[in-house]
Amino acid sequence: MIGAVYVVTDAMAAISVPDQARAAMRGGAWAVQLRDKDAPDATFAKLARELAKILSGSGTKLILNDRVELACALGVDGLHIGQSDGDPARIRERIGPDMLLGLSIENTDQCAALDGLALDYIGAGPVRATPSKPDHAPPIGFDGLAEIVGLAPCPVVAIGGLGAGDAAALKQAGAVGMAVVSAVTRTADPEAATRALMQEWSAE
């Protein structure tokens, strides 16, 4: 089951990536996605192993961004891919049936290719413009999010410029959760920020 708060790591934040993961776990996050587009595979793999140890037994899932072969080699909980990362059907075959697989969706046109894919969730957005991903697609807003939810064959996690105060609108649009970066990683207390988001989601 896909959970409410999904924290994506931020290589440029003041707090280290392992400490980001630890704080997210302690705050009750459903998952932590390790994302670093620029890190060499060896560096990324070392971080992934460290995060796997931190999250082990906690219930918080470890999801890798893009690195299909590393996800398979390390046996992590999940993999998240973008539109340019390869054929989702072939990637599903590569990772097997048990690993979580998420796919980024930026507009309703991309939903047409989802039927028949064995996806566990889609990450829809950006809902708002976000500095954590400068090359993002045009923001879809909450109305665009609701359109994608209506077309999606699997649960939808919203992403892009989200944070405190957004839970009600996201739920109204039909999202099952929210993925956040700076709303957790760039705060003075990432654990408290994660916990507050979880509490807000539960209260709405």
ABEGO torsion letter per residue (X at the ends): XBBABBBBBBAABABBAAAAAAAAAAAGBABBBBBBAABBAAAAAAAAAAAAAAABGAGBBBBBBGBAAAAAAAGBABBBBBAAAEBAAAAAAAAEAABBBBBBBABAAAAAAABGBBBABBBBOBABBBAABAABBBBAEAAAAAAAAAABABBBBBBGGBBBGAAAAAAAAGBABBBBBAAAAABABAAAAAAAAAAAAAAX
